[in-house]
Amino acid sequence: DDPDLEDLTRATIDLRQLPKVNRHYVVCYGFPAARVDYERRRSDLQMAPNGRRYGWSEFLILPVGPTPLHDSLAAYRQLLTPESLHSHCAQLGDTLLPALLQQGPDYDVRSDTLFFPRTSGTPLDLRPGSVFLPRSSSTEGTSQIAVYAMVSAAIQAARETRRVAAQPATGFDDNPFVRSVLDPSMFARYSDGILQASLLRAAQRSELDYSASEDLSQQFAATCTSVIVNHANPVGDAALEFLYALATHKVLLRDVDRQRLERKISCDPVLNAFFDLCRSHDPVADHLGT
């Protein structure tokens, strides 16, 4: 987690000074705040201390935005303490409650505990044949953290305007008069719960603000409704992530659409208990997605 790539630069220098080490088998990961930071440092990372260029086999650079990755991963965990969950034990049940406790602040973030689990208590994972990794014969073993990092990088790349010869500039068009938001249809198109969770976590709050558009608000509300009412089926794998985004106002909708969703949520004891839990810990909302 190295937004300015200072640590990666120091690591490359240290590795080059080790004798009898085939450094071409070392793969370096970097998480800069922006692609331009990496471009600025690329020549430094490929230069030996004696001034000669040094070739690495590969750099894997994922620009994840201005917020360090560990902040994005840890923000929600404070609400999953035994004390917080105590008043909701009966409604959350014997399968979901233990899974939530395993994600509390006393536990490290593991490969399968970054996102809230399914309401059955099982962790989110990529479905076999997922469109996210179409060239892979198997998605088994792809961690939640890896998926989140890749989705974060894709969104950050979209935020950074890039110019290609003879083509208009691409990227989000944010300015005082125009605000970019994620297309709600993405949450229907990428129906894997782990991808939906990654989009919700990686997006900034303003990028999920659909309250100014009747059409966009209705689109997102329709997808969200489909997810939460099908929380016992694969369609609703990310139901708890949608509830958390709504409860903490990470997603903003028109009042009429939000009220309809809250009525749906109130009809299900498990969903209503989790929604109430998230709403009772509003300070978490100040950190999520910034």
Secondary structure as a PSIPRED ss2 file (coil, helix, strand):
# PSIPRED VFORMAT (PSIPRED V4.0)

   1 D C   1.000  0.000  0.000
   2 D C   1.000  0.000  0.000
   3 P C   1.000  0.000  0.000
   4 D C   1.000  0.000  0.000
   5 L C   1.000  0.000  0.000
   6 E H   0.000  1.000  0.000
   7 D H   0.000  1.000  0.000
   8 L H   0.000  1.000  0.000
   9 T H   0.000  1.000  0.000
  10 R H   0.000  1.000  0.000
  11 A H   0.000  1.000  0.000
  12 T H   0.000  1.000  0.000
  13 I H   0.000  1.000  0.000
  14 D H   0.000  1.000  0.000
  15 L H   0.000  1.000  0.000
  16 R H   0.000  1.000  0.000
  17 Q C   1.000  0.000  0.000
  18 L C   1.000  0.000  0.000
  19 P C   1.000  0.000  0.000
  20 K C   1.000  0.000  0.000
  21 V C   1.000  0.000  0.000
  22 N C   1.000  0.000  0.000
  23 R H   0.000  1.000  0.000
  24 H H   0.000  1.000  0.000
  25 Y H   0.000  1.000  0.000
  26 V C   1.000  0.000  0.000
  27 V E   0.000  0.000  1.000
  28 C E   0.000  0.000  1.000
  29 Y E   0.000  0.000  1.000
  30 G E   0.000  0.000  1.000
  31 F C   1.000  0.000  0.000
  32 P C   1.000  0.000  0.000
  33 A C   1.000  0.000  0.000
  34 A C   1.000  0.000  0.000
  35 R H   0.000  1.000  0.000
  36 V H   0.000  1.000  0.000
  37 D H   0.000  1.000  0.000
  38 Y H   0.000  1.000  0.000
  39 E H   0.000  1.000  0.000
  40 R H   0.000  1.000  0.000
  41 R H   0.000  1.000  0.000
  42 R H   0.000  1.000  0.000
  43 S H   0.000  1.000  0.000
  44 D H   0.000  1.000  0.000
  45 L H   0.000  1.000  0.000
  46 Q C   1.000  0.000  0.000
  47 M E   0.000  0.000  1.000
  48 A C   1.000  0.000  0.000
  49 P C   1.000  0.000  0.000
  50 N C   1.000  0.000  0.000
  51 G C   1.000  0.000  0.000
  52 R C   1.000  0.000  0.000
  53 R E   0.000  0.000  1.000
  54 Y C   1.000  0.000  0.000
  55 G C   1.000  0.000  0.000
  56 W C   1.000  0.000  0.000
  57 S C   1.000  0.000  0.000
  58 E E   0.000  0.000  1.000
  59 F E   0.000  0.000  1.000
  60 L E   0.000  0.000  1.000
  61 I E   0.000  0.000  1.000
  62 L C   1.000  0.000  0.000
  63 P C   1.000  0.000  0.000
  64 V C   1.000  0.000  0.000
  65 G C   1.000  0.000  0.000
  66 P C   1.000  0.000  0.000
  67 T C   1.000  0.000  0.000
  68 P C   1.000  0.000  0.000
  69 L H   0.000  1.000  0.000
  70 H H   0.000  1.000  0.000
  71 D H   0.000  1.000  0.000
  72 S H   0.000  1.000  0.000
  73 L H   0.000  1.000  0.000
  74 A H   0.000  1.000  0.000
  75 A H   0.000  1.000  0.000
  76 Y H   0.000  1.000  0.000
  77 R H   0.000  1.000  0.000
  78 Q H   0.000  1.000  0.000
  79 L H   0.000  1.000  0.000
  80 L C   1.000  0.000  0.000
  81 T C   1.000  0.000  0.000
  82 P H   0.000  1.000  0.000
  83 E H   0.000  1.000  0.000
  84 S H   0.000  1.000  0.000
  85 L H   0.000  1.000  0.000
  86 H H   0.000  1.000  0.000
  87 S H   0.000  1.000  0.000
  88 H H   0.000  1.000  0.000
  89 C H   0.000  1.000  0.000
  90 A H   0.000  1.000  0.000
  91 Q H   0.000  1.000  0.000
  92 L H   0.000  1.000  0.000
  93 G H   0.000  1.000  0.000
  94 D H   0.000  1.000  0.000
  95 T H   0.000  1.000  0.000
  96 L H   0.000  1.000  0.000
  97 L H   0.000  1.000  0.000
  98 P H   0.000  1.000  0.000
  99 A H   0.000  1.000  0.000
 100 L H   0.000  1.000  0.000
 101 L H   0.000  1.000  0.000
 102 Q C   1.000  0.000  0.000
 103 Q C   1.000  0.000  0.000
 104 G C   1.000  0.000  0.000
 105 P C   1.000  0.000  0.000
 106 D C   1.000  0.000  0.000
 107 Y C   1.000  0.000  0.000
 108 D C   1.000  0.000  0.000
 109 V C   1.000  0.000  0.000
 110 R C   1.000  0.000  0.000
 111 S C   1.000  0.000  0.000
 112 D C   1.000  0.000  0.000
 113 T C   1.000  0.000  0.000
 114 L C   1.000  0.000  0.000
 115 F C   1.000  0.000  0.000
 116 F C   1.000  0.000  0.000
 117 P C   1.000  0.000  0.000
 118 R C   1.000  0.000  0.000
 119 T C   1.000  0.000  0.000
 120 S C   1.000  0.000  0.000
 121 G C   1.000  0.000  0.000
 122 T C   1.000  0.000  0.000
 123 P C   1.000  0.000  0.000
 124 L C   1.000  0.000  0.000
 125 D C   1.000  0.000  0.000
 126 L C   1.000  0.000  0.000
 127 R C   1.000  0.000  0.000
 128 P C   1.000  0.000  0.000
 129 G C   1.000  0.000  0.000
 130 S C   1.000  0.000  0.000
 131 V C   1.000  0.000  0.000
 132 F C   1.000  0.000  0.000
 133 L C   1.000  0.000  0.000
 134 P C   1.000  0.000  0.000
 135 R C   1.000  0.000  0.000
 136 S C   1.000  0.000  0.000
 137 S C   1.000  0.000  0.000
 138 S C   1.000  0.000  0.000
 139 T C   1.000  0.000  0.000
 140 E C   1.000  0.000  0.000
 141 G C   1.000  0.000  0.000
 142 T C   1.000  0.000  0.000
 143 S C   1.000  0.000  0.000
 144 Q H   0.000  1.000  0.000
 145 I H   0.000  1.000  0.000
 146 A H   0.000  1.000  0.000
 147 V H   0.000  1.000  0.000
 148 Y H   0.000  1.000  0.000
 149 A H   0.000  1.000  0.000
 150 M H   0.000  1.000  0.000
 151 V H   0.000  1.000  0.000
 152 S H   0.000  1.000  0.000
 153 A H   0.000  1.000  0.000
 154 A H   0.000  1.000  0.000
 155 I H   0.000  1.000  0.000
 156 Q H   0.000  1.000  0.000
 157 A H   0.000  1.000  0.000
 158 A H   0.000  1.000  0.000
 159 R H   0.000  1.000  0.000
 160 E C   1.000  0.000  0.000
 161 T C   1.000  0.000  0.000
 162 R E   0.000  0.000  1.000
 163 R C   1.000  0.000  0.000
 164 V C   1.000  0.000  0.000
 165 A C   1.000  0.000  0.000
 166 A C   1.000  0.000  0.000
 167 Q C   1.000  0.000  0.000
 168 P C   1.000  0.000  0.000
 169 A C   1.000  0.000  0.000
 170 T E   0.000  0.000  1.000
 171 G C   1.000  0.000  0.000
 172 F C   1.000  0.000  0.000
 173 D C   1.000  0.000  0.000
 174 D C   1.000  0.000  0.000
 175 N C   1.000  0.000  0.000
 176 P C   1.000  0.000  0.000
 177 F C   1.000  0.000  0.000
 178 V C   1.000  0.000  0.000
 179 R C   1.000  0.000  0.000
 180 S C   1.000  0.000  0.000
 181 V C   1.000  0.000  0.000
 182 L C   1.000  0.000  0.000
 183 D C   1.000  0.000  0.000
 184 P C   1.000  0.000  0.000
 185 S H   0.000  1.000  0.000
 186 M H   0.000  1.000  0.000
 187 F H   0.000  1.000  0.000
 188 A H   0.000  1.000  0.000
 189 R H   0.000  1.000  0.000
 190 Y C   1.000  0.000  0.000
 191 S C   1.000  0.000  0.000
 192 D C   1.000  0.000  0.000
 193 G H   0.000  1.000  0.000
 194 I H   0.000  1.000  0.000
 195 L H   0.000  1.000  0.000
 196 Q H   0.000  1.000  0.000
 197 A H   0.000  1.000  0.000
 198 S H   0.000  1.000  0.000
 199 L H   0.000  1.000  0.000
 200 L H   0.000  1.000  0.000
 201 R H   0.000  1.000  0.000
 202 A H   0.000  1.000  0.000
 203 A C   1.000  0.000  0.000
 204 Q C   1.000  0.000  0.000
 205 R H   0.000  1.000  0.000
 206 S H   0.000  1.000  0.000
 207 E H   0.000  1.000  0.000
 208 L H   0.000  1.000  0.000
 209 D E   0.000  0.000  1.000
 210 Y C   1.000  0.000  0.000
 211 S C   1.000  0.000  0.000
 212 A C   1.000  0.000  0.000
 213 S C   1.000  0.000  0.000
 214 E H   0.000  1.000  0.000
 215 D H   0.000  1.000  0.000
 216 L H   0.000  1.000  0.000
 217 S H   0.000  1.000  0.000
 218 Q H   0.000  1.000  0.000
 219 Q H   0.000  1.000  0.000
 220 F H   0.000  1.000  0.000
 221 A H   0.000  1.000  0.000
 222 A H   0.000  1.000  0.000
 223 T H   0.000  1.000  0.000
 224 C H   0.000  1.000  0.000
 225 T H   0.000  1.000  0.000
 226 S H   0.000  1.000  0.000
 227 V H   0.000  1.000  0.000
 228 I H   0.000  1.000  0.000
 229 V H   0.000  1.000  0.000
 230 N C   1.000  0.000  0.000
 231 H C   1.000  0.000  0.000
 232 A C   1.000  0.000  0.000
 233 N C   1.000  0.000  0.000
 234 P H   0.000  1.000  0.000
 235 V H   0.000  1.000  0.000
 236 G H   0.000  1.000  0.000
 237 D C   1.000  0.000  0.000
 238 A C   1.000  0.000  0.000
 239 A H   0.000  1.000  0.000
 240 L H   0.000  1.000  0.000
 241 E H   0.000  1.000  0.000
 242 F H   0.000  1.000  0.000
 243 L H   0.000  1.000  0.000
 244 Y H   0.000  1.000  0.000
 245 A H   0.000  1.000  0.000
 246 L H   0.000  1.000  0.000
 247 A H   0.000  1.000  0.000
 248 T C   1.000  0.000  0.000
 249 H C   1.000  0.000  0.000
 250 K C   1.000  0.000  0.000
 251 V C   1.000  0.000  0.000
 252 L E   0.000  0.000  1.000
 253 L C   1.000  0.000  0.000
 254 R C   1.000  0.000  0.000
 255 D H   0.000  1.000  0.000
 256 V H   0.000  1.000  0.000
 257 D H   0.000  1.000  0.000
 258 R H   0.000  1.000  0.000
 259 Q H   0.000  1.000  0.000
 260 R H   0.000  1.000  0.000
 261 L H   0.000  1.000  0.000
 262 E H   0.000  1.000  0.000
 263 R H   0.000  1.000  0.000
 264 K H   0.000  1.000  0.000
 265 I H   0.000  1.000  0.000
 266 S H   0.000  1.000  0.000
 267 C C   1.000  0.000  0.000
 268 D C   1.000  0.000  0.000
 269 P H   0.000  1.000  0.000
 270 V H   0.000  1.000  0.000
 271 L H   0.000  1.000  0.000
 272 N H   0.000  1.000  0.000
 273 A H   0.000  1.000  0.000
 274 F H   0.000  1.000  0.000
 275 F H   0.000  1.000  0.000
 276 D H   0.000  1.000  0.000
 277 L H   0.000  1.000  0.000
 278 C H   0.000  1.000  0.000
 279 R H   0.000  1.000  0.000
 280 S C   1.000  0.000  0.000
 281 H C   1.000  0.000  0.000
 282 D H   0.000  1.000  0.000
 283 P H   0.000  1.000  0.000
 284 V H   0.000  1.000  0.000
 285 A H   0.000  1.000  0.000
 286 D H   0.000  1.000  0.000
 287 H C   1.000  0.000  0.000
 288 L C   1.000  0.000  0.000
 289 G C   1.000  0.000  0.000
 290 T C   1.000  0.000  0.000
